[in-house]
Amino acid sequence: MTHICSKPILIGPSILNADLSQLAVVCDNLLNSGADYLHLDIMDGHFVPNITIGHPVVASLKKHLPCKAFLDLHMMVSDPEKWVENMKAAGASQYTFHFESSKDVMHCIQKIREADMKVGLGIKPKTPVTEVLPYVDLVDMVLIMTVEPGFGGQKFMADMLPKVRYLREKYTNLDIEVDGGVTLKNIRDCVEFIFYTWKMLVISLTYYSVEIEIYSNETTGPQFSTVSIDVLGKEKERIFAVLILITRISLD
């Protein structure tokens, strides 16, 4: 039997490929368009082969955003425990670290709690979902990577969605975030998981992947006709509004 989701779908645009010189403007426009939160990818060049931003940039960005802006920091770093205090001081709302990156997952969770932030725990595609089970009751969210972490614009790995099914069947109130390669071409699959199989799912849209997918056929506008998302119900207009804003921001 299927059930319609009783909670709203949450949209957290990733700003991984945004123009850093316009970061505050981009983030403010996304929030004004209806995005529920911002997904900030923090990479150190060790845990993943890429380097992005650190706590000084997060702190600067926070100063230019509404006080209530929710910042979900996806910490793709080695020894994530080291950065908890700095990110809290910078204005982070949720600290999401990887199971694979921490030598002591329990200690890291405790440290984040002591810093008064929400706790997210992520796993790479090759990591069995069962690895997070000992910690599910201690965290606020589990992040399922649908690409290999490190770079934006990668192809969505649909074979990761059974991990979401497994978690949702066992933990009906757990927030689950799907991160990587989410575009207009595959968002229907994600949404059907949300509304027809499980209670709630948090989607992190890869910022510039949306632009690439929409304009890959060299048209001058979003091609929403290529994707039918009838299952969205009341959420359809809000999600489309966010996607349109992301596209317009990308083109400006």
RABEL-V446486 format. One record per pair of residues at least 12 apart in sequence whose C-alpha atoms are under 8 Angstrom apart, sorted by sequence separation. I is the first residue (numbers start at 1). J is the second residue. D is the distance in Angstrom with one decimal. If there is no record, write none. Layout:
<<I J D> <I J D>>
This chain:
<<15 27 7.9> <41 53 7.7> <42 54 6.4> <146 158 7.0> <164 176 7.2> <146 160 5.9> <145 160 7.5> <146 161 8.0> <144 160 7.4> <13 30 7.7> <80 97 6.5> <95 112 7.0> <121 139 7.0> <73 92 6.6> <120 139 6.0> <125 144 7.5> <144 163 7.4> <71 91 7.6> <72 92 6.6> <73 93 7.7> <75 95 7.1> <77 97 7.8> <119 139 5.1> <120 140 5.9> <121 141 6.4> <122 142 5.6> <123 143 6.4> <124 144 7.1> <125 145 5.8> <144 164 7.2> <71 92 5.3> <72 93 6.0> <73 94 6.0> <74 95 6.7> <75 96 5.7> <76 97 6.6> <80 101 7.0> <81 102 7.6> <118 139 7.5> <119 140 5.3> <120 141 4.6> <121 142 4.9> <122 143 4.3> <123 144 5.8> <124 145 5.4> <125 146 6.5> <182 203 7.9> <13 35 7.0> <70 92 7.5> <71 93 5.1> <72 94 4.7> <73 95 5.2> <74 96 4.9> <75 97 4.9> <76 98 6.7> <79 101 6.2> <80 102 6.4> <95 117 6.5> <99 121 6.3> <118 140 6.2> <119 141 6.6> <120 142 5.6> <121 143 5.9> <122 144 6.0> <123 145 6.3> <124 146 8.0> <125 147 6.8> <182 204 7.3> <183 205 6.9> <222 244 7.3> <12 35 6.0> <15 38 7.6> <70 93 5.6> <71 94 6.4> <72 95 6.3> <73 96 5.8> <74 97 6.2> <75 98 7.1> <78 101 5.3> <79 102 5.6> <94 117 5.3> <95 118 6.2> <96 119 5.9> <97 120 6.3> <98 121 5.7> <99 122 6.0> <100 123 6.9> <120 143 6.8> <122 145 7.2> <124 147 7.9> <125 148 6.5> <178 201 7.5> <182 205 5.3> <183 206 7.5> <11 35 5.5> <12 36 5.9> <13 37 7.3> <14 38 6.4> <15 39 6.7> <16 40 6.9> <70 94 7.8> <72 96 7.0> <77 101 6.8> <78 102 7.0> <79 103 7.3> <93 117 5.5> <94 118 4.4> <95 119 5.4> <96 120 3.9> <97 121 5.3> <98 122 4.5> <99 123 5.8> <100 124 7.7> <124 148 6.5> <156 180 6.3> <157 181 7.7> <176 200 7.1> <177 201 6.0> <178 202 6.4> <179 203 6.5> <180 204 7.2> <181 205 7.3> <182 206 6.2> <10 35 7.7> <11 36 5.4> <12 37 4.8> <13 38 5.6> <14 39 4.6> <15 40 6.2> <16 41 6.1> <76 101 7.8> <92 117 7.3> <93 118 6.4> <94 119 5.8> <95 120 5.9> <96 121 5.4> <97 122 5.9> <98 123 5.7> <124 149 7.1> <155 180 7.8> <156 181 4.3> <175 200 6.4> <176 201 5.0> <177 202 4.3> <178 203 5.1> <179 204 5.0> <180 205 7.1> <181 206 6.1> <222 247 7.8> <10 36 5.8> <11 37 6.8> <12 38 5.0> <13 39 5.8> <14 40 6.1> <15 41 7.5> <94 120 6.8> <96 122 6.6> <98 124 7.8> <154 180 7.0> <155 181 5.3> <156 182 6.3> <172 198 7.4> <173 199 7.3> <174 200 7.7> <175 201 6.1> <176 202 5.5> <177 203 5.4> <178 204 6.0> <179 205 6.9> <180 206 6.2> <183 209 6.4> <184 210 6.7> <10 37 7.9> <12 39 5.6> <14 41 7.3> <81 108 5.4> <84 111 7.2> <88 115 6.6> <153 180 7.9> <154 181 5.5> <172 199 6.4> <173 200 7.5> <175 202 6.6> <177 204 6.7> <179 206 7.6> <182 209 7.6> <183 210 5.3> <48 76 6.6> <62 90 7.3> <80 108 7.3> <84 112 6.2> <152 180 7.3> <153 181 6.1> <165 193 7.8> <181 209 6.8> <182 210 7.8> <185 213 7.5> <47 76 6.1> <48 77 7.2> <58 87 7.7> <62 91 6.2> <88 117 7.2> <106 135 7.6> <109 138 7.5> <152 181 7.5> <169 198 7.4> <184 213 7.1> <47 77 5.0> <59 89 7.6> <60 90 7.9> <81 111 7.2> <85 115 6.7> <109 139 7.3> <156 186 7.8> <168 198 5.8> <183 213 6.7> <184 214 7.5> <38 69 7.8> <40 71 7.0> <42 73 6.8> <46 77 6.6> <47 78 5.1> <55 86 6.2> <59 90 4.1> <84 115 7.3> <149 180 7.9> <168 199 7.4> <37 69 6.6> <38 70 6.4> <39 71 6.3> <40 72 6.1> <41 73 6.1> <42 74 5.9> <43 75 6.6> <44 76 6.9> <45 77 7.6> <46 78 6.3> <55 87 5.6> <58 90 5.8> <59 91 6.1> <142 174 7.6> <144 176 7.3> <146 178 6.6> <147 179 7.4> <148 180 8.0> <165 197 7.6> <37 70 4.9> <38 71 5.1> <39 72 4.9> <40 73 4.9> <41 74 4.8> <42 75 5.0> <43 76 4.9> <44 77 5.2> <58 91 7.1> <99 132 7.4> <141 174 6.2> <142 175 6.5> <143 176 5.8> <144 177 6.0> <145 178 6.1> <146 179 5.8> <147 180 5.1> <165 198 7.4> <210 243 7.4> <36 70 7.6> <37 71 6.1> <38 72 6.0> <39 73 6.1> <40 74 5.9> <41 75 6.4> <42 76 5.7> <43 77 5.5> <44 78 7.4> <56 90 7.0> <58 92 7.8> <129 163 5.9> <140 174 6.8> <141 175 4.6> <142 176 5.1> <143 177 4.6> <144 178 5.1> <145 179 5.1> <146 180 5.0> <147 181 6.6> <37 72 7.1> <39 74 6.9> <41 76 7.1> <42 77 7.1> <55 90 5.8> <125 160 6.8> <140 175 6.4> <141 176 5.6> <142 177 6.2> <143 178 6.1> <144 179 6.4> <145 180 6.1> <146 181 6.8> <211 246 7.5> <16 52 7.8> <28 64 8.0> <141 177 7.1> <143 179 7.0> <195 231 7.0> <210 246 7.5> <211 247 5.4> <24 61 5.7> <28 65 6.2> <195 232 7.6> <210 247 6.9> <23 61 7.3> <27 65 7.7> <31 69 7.8> <129 167 7.9> <136 174 7.9> <191 229 7.9> <188 227 7.2> <192 231 6.8> <207 246 7.0> <211 250 6.7> <24 64 6.2> <184 224 7.6> <188 228 7.3> <191 231 7.4> <24 65 7.1> <185 226 7.4> <188 229 5.7> <191 232 7.1> <185 227 6.3> <208 250 7.1> <184 227 6.6> <96 143 7.9> <153 206 7.1> <47 101 6.9> <152 206 6.7> <153 208 7.1> <152 208 7.9> <153 209 5.2> <152 209 7.4> <76 149 7.6> <76 150 7.7> <50 150 5.8> <48 149 6.7> <49 150 6.1> <50 151 7.1> <48 150 5.2> <43 150 7.3> <16 151 8.0> <17 152 6.7> <16 152 6.5> <39 204 6.8> <9 194 7.7> <5 194 6.7> <18 207 7.1> <5 195 4.8> <12 202 7.6> <14 204 6.1> <16 206 7.3> <17 207 6.6> <18 208 7.3> <4 195 5.0> <5 196 7.3> <9 200 6.8> <10 201 7.3> <11 202 6.5> <12 203 6.3> <13 204 5.4> <14 205 5.7> <15 206 7.1> <16 207 6.8> <17 208 6.1> <3 195 6.8> <4 196 5.8> <7 199 7.1> <8 200 7.6> <9 201 6.4> <10 202 5.1> <11 203 5.4> <12 204 4.7> <13 205 4.6> <14 206 4.9> <15 207 5.4> <3 196 5.5> <5 198 7.0> <6 199 6.7> <7 200 6.3> <9 202 6.3> <10 203 6.3> <11 204 6.1> <12 205 6.3> <13 206 6.2> <14 207 5.1> <15 208 8.0> <2 196 5.2> <3 197 6.7> <5 199 4.9> <6 200 7.9> <9 203 7.7> <11 205 7.2> <13 207 5.8> <2 197 6.0> <3 198 7.5> <4 199 7.5> <5 200 6.4> <3 199 7.8> <34 238 6.6> <34 239 7.9> <34 241 7.3> <35 242 6.2> <33 241 6.5> <34 242 5.8> <33 242 5.4> <30 242 6.9> <33 245 6.2> <30 245 6.7> <29 245 7.5> <30 246 6.7> <29 249 7.7> <26 249 6.7> <9 235 7.3> <8 235 7.3> <11 239 7.6>>
